[in-house]
Amino acid sequence: MGGADMAIQTEALKKKYGDKEALSGLDLQVPRGVVYGLLGPNGAGKTTAVRILSTLLKHHGGTARVAGYDVARQSAQVRYSIGLLGQHAAVDEDLSGRQNLVMFGRLYHIGKRNAQRRADELLERFGLTEAAGQPAKQYSGGMRRRLDLAASLILAPSVLFLDEPTTGLDPRGRNDVWESVRGLVGEGRTVLLTTQYLEEADQLADTISLIDEGRVVQTGSPDQLKNKIGGDRIDVVLRRPQDLGPATRMISTLIGAEPETDADNRRISVVVEDRVAALTAVARSLSDAGLEAEDIALRRPTLDEVFLSLTGNRTATSAEPSAKEVASS
């Protein structure tokens, strides 16, 4: 795809905080009209990248374009082309839902009448009309995030940045936000999503870039990334803890691969090629050996396993900025 097809482009993007390098040459190509996931360990540079792309931070090297505009030279045009939903609520909890949206509209100078009309449209769109007159502090977590999302859409932006949008939400609230995001992409908007929930990326993202130490280490669809660490897996949960060792040795010999074991949960997991034949052989061999399985199932690798395989199971030293560093950047 050429540049005209891209909603977001970065090339060799760099950012430092003192002697700490948060981005060390980040390259992204985000097509229009997709959900693009940005995943990585804590401190990998995800939030820094979003702040640069939304013009909240200046970069130290490389280039970045959003909606066709250069983020450094055309920052005003970028800001009028994007919406941003950060990790923390941006609404005033003492104002009603409608008052919040009208306030955001007035801040964008769209005029009182247009701000009121846009507020009503967004309240209906996100299922908040009945609660429009209630203070935001009375909203549930999911309702509050939907109000945040509505506020980010006051100008009907073509590109939306969602920085860990469902952190702290219960499953119902998270599903509410997911449905809203799917609807936005259905209208042709582009969404750049950072998240700490790999299930969220698996549910929403068309393409995912895994970043580590400020650069992309792997890009692909969720299925393509899962294929990077092998195909299907068989999971066996044994009824008796003492059977874990014998069952592991038997499965290793049968499949010709080293299984992973979880002693606490009496689980054995192994990568297989011929999924149906392997499942039949494992089930029969366990039964013949008198090793009783409580559960046995075929599954695809998870994004968690991809994440750990490609970035390493480590605790990152965060290069993300403190509030003081952001203010001085």
C-alpha positions as CSV (number, residue, x, y, z in Angstrom):
1,M,0.0,0.0,0.0
2,G,1.1,3.5,-0.7
3,G,1.2,6.5,1.6
4,A,-2.3,7.7,0.5
5,D,-3.8,4.4,1.8
6,M,-2.3,4.9,5.3
7,A,-4.0,6.5,8.2
8,I,-0.8,6.4,10.3
9,Q,2.8,6.2,9.3
10,T,6.0,6.3,11.3
11,E,9.5,5.8,10.1
12,A,12.5,5.4,12.5
13,L,10.6,7.3,15.2
14,K,12.7,8.1,18.2
15,K,12.0,9.5,21.7
16,K,14.2,9.9,24.7
17,Y,13.5,10.9,28.3
18,G,16.9,12.0,29.6
19,D,19.2,9.1,28.9
20,K,16.3,6.6,28.6
21,E,15.2,5.7,25.1
22,A,11.5,5.1,24.9
23,L,11.3,4.7,21.1
24,S,14.3,3.5,19.2
25,G,13.2,3.5,15.6
26,L,9.5,2.7,15.6
27,D,8.1,1.8,12.1
28,L,4.4,1.6,11.6
29,Q,2.1,1.4,8.6
30,V,-1.6,1.5,9.6
31,P,-4.1,1.3,6.8
32,R,-7.3,3.2,6.8
33,G,-10.5,1.7,8.3
34,V,-9.0,-1.0,10.6
35,V,-8.3,-1.7,14.2
36,Y,-4.6,-1.8,14.6
37,G,-3.3,-3.2,17.9
38,L,0.0,-2.0,19.5
39,L,1.1,-4.5,22.2
40,G,4.2,-4.9,24.3
41,P,5.5,-5.2,27.8
42,N,5.3,-2.4,30.3
43,G,7.8,0.3,29.2
44,A,7.9,-0.8,25.6
45,G,6.9,2.6,24.3
46,K,3.2,2.1,23.5
47,T,1.9,5.2,25.4
48,T,4.8,7.3,24.2
49,A,4.0,6.5,20.6
50,V,0.3,7.5,21.1
51,R,1.3,10.7,22.8
52,I,3.6,11.6,19.8
53,L,1.0,10.7,17.2
54,S,-1.6,12.7,19.0
55,T,0.8,15.7,19.2
56,L,1.1,15.7,23.0
57,L,4.8,15.0,22.8
58,K,7.6,15.9,20.4
59,H,9.8,13.2,19.0
60,H,13.6,13.4,18.7
61,G,14.1,11.6,15.4
62,G,12.3,10.0,12.5
63,T,9.0,11.0,11.0
64,A,5.3,10.5,11.8
65,R,2.2,11.3,9.8
66,V,-1.5,10.9,10.8
67,A,-4.4,11.3,8.4
68,G,-1.9,12.5,5.9
69,Y,-0.4,15.3,8.1
70,D,3.0,15.6,9.6
71,V,2.7,15.5,13.4
72,A,5.5,18.0,13.9
73,R,4.8,20.5,11.1
74,Q,1.0,20.2,10.8
75,S,0.0,19.6,14.4
76,A,-3.2,21.7,14.2
77,Q,-4.5,19.7,11.3
78,V,-3.6,16.4,13.1
79,R,-5.5,17.5,16.2
80,Y,-8.7,18.2,14.2
81,S,-8.4,14.8,12.5
82,I,-8.1,12.6,15.6
83,G,-9.8,11.5,18.7
84,L,-8.0,10.4,21.8
85,L,-9.3,8.1,24.6
86,G,-6.6,7.9,27.3
87,Q,-6.1,5.5,30.2
88,H,-7.9,7.8,32.6
89,A,-11.4,9.4,32.5
90,A,-11.4,12.9,30.9
91,V,-14.9,13.8,31.8
92,D,-16.0,16.1,34.6
93,E,-17.8,13.8,37.1
94,D,-19.9,16.7,38.6
95,L,-21.4,17.5,35.2
96,S,-24.1,15.5,33.5
97,G,-23.3,13.4,30.5
98,R,-24.9,15.9,28.2
99,Q,-23.2,18.8,29.8
100,N,-19.8,17.1,29.4
101,L,-20.3,16.6,25.7
102,V,-21.6,20.1,25.1
103,M,-18.5,21.4,27.0
104,F,-16.2,19.5,24.8
105,G,-18.0,20.8,21.7
106,R,-17.6,24.4,22.9
107,L,-13.9,23.8,23.6
108,Y,-13.6,22.8,19.9
109,H,-15.3,26.0,18.9
110,I,-18.2,24.3,17.1
111,G,-20.8,26.7,18.4
112,K,-23.4,26.2,21.1
113,R,-26.2,25.0,19.0
114,N,-24.0,22.6,17.0
115,A,-22.4,21.4,20.3
116,Q,-25.8,20.6,21.7
117,R,-26.9,18.8,18.5
118,R,-23.7,16.7,18.4
119,A,-24.0,15.9,22.1
120,D,-27.5,14.5,21.6
121,E,-26.3,12.5,18.6
122,L,-23.5,10.9,20.5
123,L,-25.6,10.2,23.6
124,E,-28.0,8.3,21.4
125,R,-25.2,6.5,19.6
126,F,-23.6,5.2,22.8
127,G,-26.9,4.3,24.6
128,L,-26.6,7.1,27.1
129,T,-29.7,9.1,26.3
130,E,-31.6,8.0,29.4
131,A,-28.7,8.9,31.7
132,A,-27.9,12.1,29.8
133,G,-29.1,14.3,32.7
134,Q,-27.3,12.4,35.5
135,P,-23.9,13.5,36.9
136,A,-21.1,11.4,35.4
137,K,-20.1,10.2,38.9
138,Q,-23.3,8.2,39.0
139,Y,-22.4,6.3,35.9
140,S,-21.0,2.7,36.0
141,G,-17.5,2.2,34.8
142,G,-18.6,1.0,31.4
143,M,-21.0,4.0,31.0
144,R,-18.2,6.4,31.9
145,R,-15.9,4.9,29.3
146,R,-18.6,5.2,26.7
147,L,-19.0,8.8,27.6
148,D,-15.3,9.3,27.3
149,L,-15.4,7.6,23.9
150,A,-18.3,9.9,22.8
151,A,-16.3,12.9,23.9
152,S,-13.4,11.8,21.7
153,L,-15.7,11.8,18.7
154,I,-17.1,15.3,19.0
155,L,-15.3,16.3,15.7
156,A,-16.1,13.1,14.0
157,P,-12.4,12.2,13.6
158,S,-11.1,9.8,11.0
159,V,-8.4,8.4,13.3
160,L,-9.0,7.4,16.9
161,F,-6.4,6.5,19.5
162,L,-7.5,4.2,22.3
163,D,-4.8,3.9,25.0
164,E,-5.7,1.0,27.2
165,P,-9.4,1.9,27.0
166,T,-10.8,-0.8,29.2
167,T,-8.4,-0.9,32.1
168,G,-10.2,-1.5,35.3
169,L,-13.6,-2.3,33.8
170,D,-15.5,-5.4,34.6
171,P,-16.3,-7.9,31.8
172,R,-19.7,-6.2,31.0
173,G,-18.1,-2.8,30.8
174,R,-15.3,-4.1,28.6
175,N,-17.8,-5.7,26.2
176,D,-19.7,-2.4,26.0
177,V,-16.6,-0.6,24.9
178,W,-15.7,-3.4,22.4
179,E,-19.1,-3.2,20.7
180,S,-18.6,0.6,20.4
181,V,-15.2,0.2,18.8
182,R,-16.5,-2.3,16.3
183,G,-19.2,0.1,15.3
184,L,-16.7,2.9,14.8
185,V,-14.6,0.8,12.5
186,G,-17.8,-0.2,10.6
187,E,-18.2,3.5,9.8
188,G,-14.8,3.6,8.2
189,R,-12.7,5.1,11.0
190,T,-9.2,3.9,11.9
191,V,-8.5,2.8,15.4
192,L,-5.0,2.5,17.0
193,L,-5.4,0.4,20.1
194,T,-2.9,-0.1,22.9
195,T,-4.0,-2.6,25.5
196,Q,-2.7,-4.8,28.4
197,Y,-5.4,-7.3,27.6
198,L,-4.3,-9.7,24.9
199,E,-7.8,-11.1,24.6
200,E,-8.9,-7.5,23.7
201,A,-6.4,-7.3,20.8
202,D,-7.5,-10.8,19.7
203,Q,-11.2,-9.7,19.7
204,L,-10.7,-6.3,18.0
205,A,-7.5,-6.0,16.0
206,D,-7.2,-6.7,12.3
207,T,-3.4,-6.4,12.6
208,I,-1.1,-6.3,15.6
209,S,2.4,-5.0,16.0
210,L,4.3,-6.3,19.0
211,I,6.8,-3.7,20.2
212,D,9.7,-4.2,22.6
213,E,12.3,-1.7,23.7
214,G,10.8,0.9,21.5
215,R,10.7,-0.9,18.2
216,V,8.5,-3.3,16.3
217,V,9.6,-6.9,16.7
218,Q,6.7,-8.6,14.8
219,T,3.6,-7.6,12.9
220,G,0.7,-9.7,11.6
221,S,-2.9,-10.7,12.1
222,P,-3.7,-12.5,15.4
223,D,-3.8,-15.8,13.5
224,Q,-0.5,-15.1,11.8
225,L,1.2,-14.2,15.1
226,K,-0.1,-17.4,16.7
227,N,1.3,-19.4,13.8
228,K,4.7,-18.0,14.6
229,I,5.0,-20.3,17.6
230,G,3.4,-23.4,16.0
231,G,0.1,-24.7,15.1
232,D,-2.6,-26.3,17.2
233,R,-2.1,-27.6,20.8
234,I,-3.5,-30.3,22.9
235,D,-4.2,-29.5,26.5
236,V,-4.6,-32.4,28.9
237,V,-5.8,-31.9,32.5
238,L,-5.2,-35.0,34.6
239,R,-7.4,-36.2,37.5
240,R,-4.5,-37.3,39.8
241,P,-1.4,-35.1,40.4
242,Q,0.9,-38.2,40.6
243,D,0.1,-39.0,36.9
244,L,1.7,-35.8,35.6
245,G,5.2,-37.3,35.2
246,P,4.2,-40.5,33.5
247,A,1.7,-38.8,31.2
248,T,4.2,-36.1,30.2
249,R,6.8,-38.7,29.3
250,M,4.3,-40.8,27.4
251,I,3.0,-37.7,25.4
252,S,6.5,-36.6,24.6
253,T,7.3,-40.0,23.1
254,L,4.0,-40.2,21.2
255,I,4.1,-36.7,19.7
256,G,7.8,-36.3,19.3
257,A,7.8,-32.9,21.0
258,E,8.6,-31.6,24.5
259,P,5.3,-30.7,26.3
260,E,4.9,-27.8,28.7
261,T,3.6,-28.7,32.2
262,D,1.7,-26.9,34.9
263,A,1.9,-28.9,38.1
264,D,-0.4,-26.7,40.1
265,N,-3.3,-27.3,37.6
266,R,-2.2,-30.9,36.5
267,R,-2.0,-29.6,32.9
268,I,0.1,-30.8,30.0
269,S,0.2,-28.8,26.8
270,V,1.9,-29.9,23.6
271,V,2.1,-28.5,20.0
272,V,0.8,-31.0,17.4
273,E,0.7,-31.1,13.6
274,D,-2.1,-33.5,12.6
275,R,-4.6,-32.3,15.2
276,V,-7.3,-35.0,14.9
277,A,-4.9,-37.9,14.7
278,A,-2.8,-36.6,17.6
279,L,-5.9,-36.0,19.8
280,T,-7.1,-39.5,19.1
281,A,-3.7,-41.1,19.8
282,V,-3.2,-39.1,23.1
283,A,-6.7,-40.0,24.4
284,R,-6.3,-43.7,23.6
285,S,-2.7,-43.9,25.0
286,L,-3.8,-42.2,28.3
287,S,-6.7,-44.6,28.6
288,D,-4.5,-47.7,27.8
289,A,-2.0,-46.6,30.4
290,G,-4.6,-46.0,33.1
291,L,-3.8,-42.3,33.3
292,E,-7.2,-40.7,33.8
293,A,-7.8,-37.3,32.1
294,E,-10.2,-34.9,33.6
295,D,-10.2,-32.8,30.4
296,I,-8.6,-33.1,27.0
297,A,-9.0,-30.5,24.3
298,L,-7.5,-29.0,21.0
299,R,-6.9,-25.3,20.9
300,R,-5.0,-22.6,19.0
301,P,-2.0,-20.8,20.7
302,T,-3.0,-17.8,22.6
303,L,-1.7,-14.3,22.1
304,D,-0.3,-14.5,25.6
305,E,2.0,-17.4,24.5
306,V,2.9,-15.4,21.3
307,F,3.7,-12.4,23.5
308,L,6.0,-14.3,25.9
309,S,7.6,-16.2,23.0
310,L,8.5,-13.1,21.0
311,T,9.3,-10.6,23.7
312,G,10.5,-12.8,26.5
313,N,9.1,-13.4,29.9
314,R,10.7,-10.5,31.6
315,T,9.9,-7.5,33.7
316,A,10.7,-4.4,31.7
317,T,12.5,-1.4,33.1
318,S,10.0,1.3,32.2
319,A,11.2,4.0,29.8
320,E,7.7,5.5,29.8
321,P,7.7,9.1,31.2
322,S,6.6,10.4,34.6
323,A,4.2,13.3,34.7
324,K,7.1,15.6,35.3
325,E,9.0,14.3,32.3
326,V,6.0,14.8,30.1
327,A,5.5,18.3,31.2
328,S,9.1,19.2,30.4
329,S,9.3,17.4,27.1
